[in-house]
Amino acid sequence: MERISVVTKKRTDFVEITEQIEEIIKRHNVKNGICFLFVPHTTCGLTINENADPSVRRDIMEKLEELIPENDNYSHTEGNADSHIKSTITGHSLTIFIENGVLQLGTWQGIYLCEFDGPRTRQVWIKIIPTT
């Protein structure tokens, strides 16, 4: 298993990590396989979405904030209940195929760490399983 650290700059931040994951795959020299990604945090998540137009990320973050506002009538009193809910919606893991040494993402897709309680330094755990 490999780990990367991702530094977020704002309370809500989507940081693209596609390139870092691709570098790990190249370093492992995996031709075909499966790449598992996992974040061991309860207030951030992972997603795959458009990486060509930054307005998509902005729209996602704004809509999540509209649907799940930071300050609402939450039972959890640490001030980050919205972050827990948002991370549950995005999820904490991804599985991506590797074919011919390349992550099988769509033309406009990128992998993002979704920060909902930053700024912080987060970990992403990566497990690559070669297949035949």
PAMARZA-211840 format. One record per residue (C-alpha): x, y, z. Coordinates in Angstrom, 3 decimals, m for minus. Layout:
N
VOMI;X;Y;Z
VOMI;X;Y;Z;
...
***
This chain:
132
VOMI;X;Y;Z
VOMI;0.000;0.000;0.000;
VOMI;1.130;3.526;m0.783;
VOMI;0.022;6.781;0.802;
VOMI;0.006;10.316;m0.456;
VOMI;m0.556;13.492;1.517;
VOMI;m2.888;16.133;0.154;
VOMI;m2.843;19.657;1.560;
VOMI;m6.152;21.478;1.295;
VOMI;m6.372;25.261;1.412;
VOMI;m9.999;26.003;2.294;
VOMI;m12.814;24.580;4.408;
VOMI;m14.337;23.152;1.227;
VOMI;m11.815;22.284;m1.438;
VOMI;m11.606;19.792;m4.308;
VOMI;m7.970;18.892;m4.999;
VOMI;m7.202;16.925;m8.132;
VOMI;m4.910;13.964;m7.406;
VOMI;m5.051;12.149;m10.772;
VOMI;m1.437;12.853;m11.659;
VOMI;m0.135;11.603;m8.302;
VOMI;m2.039;8.336;m8.701;
VOMI;m0.780;7.909;m12.276;
VOMI;2.820;8.361;m11.074;
VOMI;2.384;5.579;m8.513;
VOMI;0.998;3.238;m11.172;
VOMI;3.973;3.973;m13.448;
VOMI;6.413;3.420;m10.594;
VOMI;4.846;0.014;m9.871;
VOMI;5.036;m0.851;m13.572;
VOMI;1.541;m2.370;m13.519;
VOMI;0.265;m3.166;m17.001;
VOMI;m3.227;m4.344;m16.058;
VOMI;m4.925;m4.260;m12.690;
VOMI;m7.151;m2.472;m10.263;
VOMI;m6.368;0.694;m8.334;
VOMI;m8.171;1.083;m4.999;
VOMI;m8.194;4.510;m3.349;
VOMI;m9.341;5.177;0.216;
VOMI;m9.372;8.176;2.563;
VOMI;m9.238;7.326;6.288;
VOMI;m11.075;10.498;7.320;
VOMI;m14.708;11.162;8.212;
VOMI;m14.934;14.728;6.910;
VOMI;m13.503;14.361;3.423;
VOMI;m14.156;12.068;0.507;
VOMI;m13.165;11.051;m3.004;
VOMI;m14.868;11.537;m6.330;
VOMI;m14.295;11.282;m10.049;
VOMI;m15.590;14.192;m12.063;
VOMI;m14.784;16.655;m14.829;
VOMI;m11.248;18.014;m14.784;
VOMI;m11.385;20.306;m17.833;
VOMI;m13.669;23.046;m16.541;
VOMI;m13.106;24.243;m12.938;
VOMI;m16.629;25.681;m12.824;
VOMI;m17.935;22.112;m12.427;
VOMI;m16.071;21.727;m9.113;
VOMI;m17.334;25.113;m7.995;
VOMI;m20.920;24.143;m8.888;
VOMI;m20.652;20.879;m6.947;
VOMI;m19.234;22.595;m3.859;
VOMI;m21.862;25.369;m3.985;
VOMI;m24.753;22.917;m4.407;
VOMI;m23.526;20.734;m1.532;
VOMI;m23.315;23.839;0.658;
VOMI;m26.836;24.852;m0.363;
VOMI;m28.227;21.382;0.376;
VOMI;m26.163;20.809;3.530;
VOMI;m25.293;24.194;5.072;
VOMI;m22.459;24.546;7.550;
VOMI;m24.690;26.031;10.231;
VOMI;m27.948;24.170;10.674;
VOMI;m29.755;22.496;13.524;
VOMI;m27.379;19.516;13.844;
VOMI;m27.107;17.242;16.877;
VOMI;m23.334;16.883;16.416;
VOMI;m21.952;19.938;18.202;
VOMI;m18.325;20.057;17.024;
VOMI;m19.230;22.457;14.204;
VOMI;m18.549;20.042;11.375;
VOMI;m21.700;17.943;11.112;
VOMI;m22.187;19.189;7.554;
VOMI;m18.717;17.879;6.698;
VOMI;m19.609;14.397;7.916;
VOMI;m22.792;14.398;5.834;
VOMI;m21.026;15.649;2.690;
VOMI;m18.281;13.033;3.011;
VOMI;m20.925;10.323;3.345;
VOMI;m22.467;11.504;0.078;
VOMI;m19.175;11.570;m1.860;
VOMI;m17.892;8.356;m0.308;
VOMI;m14.477;7.370;0.964;
VOMI;m13.204;5.011;m1.710;
VOMI;m12.847;4.548;m5.457;
VOMI;m11.972;1.595;m7.669;
VOMI;m10.451;2.259;m11.088;
VOMI;m9.287;m0.214;m13.736;
VOMI;m5.739;m0.081;m15.076;
VOMI;m5.301;m1.198;m18.706;
VOMI;m1.979;m1.083;m20.552;
VOMI;m0.472;0.893;m17.658;
VOMI;m3.129;3.628;m17.811;
VOMI;m5.956;4.490;m15.425;
VOMI;m9.207;3.934;m17.271;
VOMI;m10.828;7.316;m16.827;
VOMI;m13.108;9.044;m19.300;
VOMI;m11.773;11.816;m21.513;
VOMI;m12.698;14.619;m19.130;
VOMI;m12.472;12.741;m15.818;
VOMI;m10.125;13.425;m12.944;
VOMI;m9.798;12.070;m9.411;
VOMI;m10.446;14.495;m6.564;
VOMI;m9.997;14.563;m2.835;
VOMI;m13.064;16.414;m1.546;
VOMI;m12.291;18.451;1.558;
VOMI;m15.231;19.502;3.715;
VOMI;m13.522;20.462;7.010;
VOMI;m10.275;22.131;6.025;
VOMI;m7.796;23.383;5.593;
VOMI;m5.956;20.214;6.562;
VOMI;m3.411;17.687;5.432;
VOMI;m5.195;14.508;4.366;
VOMI;m4.031;11.021;3.504;
VOMI;m5.085;8.970;0.496;
VOMI;m4.234;5.291;0.652;
VOMI;m3.570;3.534;m2.644;
VOMI;m3.556;m0.197;m3.271;
VOMI;m2.704;m1.503;m6.728;
VOMI;m3.530;m5.098;m7.533;
VOMI;m2.062;m6.439;m10.770;
VOMI;m4.215;m8.757;m12.873;
VOMI;m3.372;m10.931;m15.828;
***
